[in-house]
Amino acid sequence: MNIIITGASSGIGFETALEFTLSTQNTVVCIARTVEKLRKLLEIAKGITPECTLLPVEFDIVNDDYHALVPFLQERLGSVDILINNAGSLINKPFLETSAADMWQMLESNVMGHFNMIQHVVPLMTSGSHIVNIGSMGGFQGSVKFPGLSAYSSSKSALHTLTECLAQELSHTGIKINCLALGSAQTEMLKMAFPGYESPVMAFEMGKYVADFAKTGHRFFNGKTLPVAVTTP
């Protein structure tokens, strides 16, 4: 399979990429802004599976030029079977201290970047392909909310709704799209949101779940935002 993962340089994206590289049948394009961490990912992947095909790509999904990225994807992949929109960022501030610029940053990082990727990658996908957006329990309707995360959670909620809308718009193509509203996993982002809290779920465990869902979830779901959490947070 040909797979694209954004935000692959750390946390769940990093572990998801490693999971896919266990199979030499996969070609995995790993996109992130930090080239040093991508090199580390490649080094670890090659250490585990020397014959794996992992292509690190330094790219900012919000600000960089897709006219450079798309020809690379066409040349190296041809078509795309799985797109995992995992990139994102988090601001933890009391609401009254959260600026409009903070809110825009959350919307750009957690919604617009994925909007951009989907628009440019969908033409490379065929019937049976799967888009997986990585949301958050913080943006899941009816879930417990936490102080300081109003901008972050609102942006994730927007991503959840975008997923539902695109399932309808893409229905004629045979491309399926779903969103995983993740609960806590032990990552750097969790430490930012909940300092001192330790999740019972390790990042590599969540990465394996995301990879497995990306491979099979579209057989059973389309346009769904699915909660994936054992604790609150």
Sequence and secondary structure as in RCSB ss.txt:
>XXXX:A:sequence
MNIIITGASSGIGFETALEFTLSTQNTVVCIARTVEKLRKLLEIAKGITPECTLLPVEFDIVNDDYHALVPFLQE
RLGSVDILINNAGSLINKPFLETSAADMWQMLESNVMGHFNMIQHVVPLMTSGSHIVNIGSMGGFQGSVKFPGLS
AYSSSKSALHTLTECLAQELSHTGIKINCLALGSAQTEMLKMAFPGYESPVMAFEMGKYVADFAKTGHRFFNGKT
LPVAVTTP
>XXXX:A:secstr
 EEEEESTTSHHHHHHHHHHHTSTT EEEEEES HHHHHHHHHHHHHH TT EEEEEE  TTTS HHHHHHHHHH
HTSSEEEEEE         GGG  HHHHHHHHIIIIIHHHHHHHHHGGGEEEEEEEEEEEEGGGSTTS   TT H
HHHHHHHHHHHHHHHHHHHTGGGT EEEEEEE   BSHHHHHHSTT   SSBHHHHHHHHHHHHHHGGGT SS E
EEE SS  
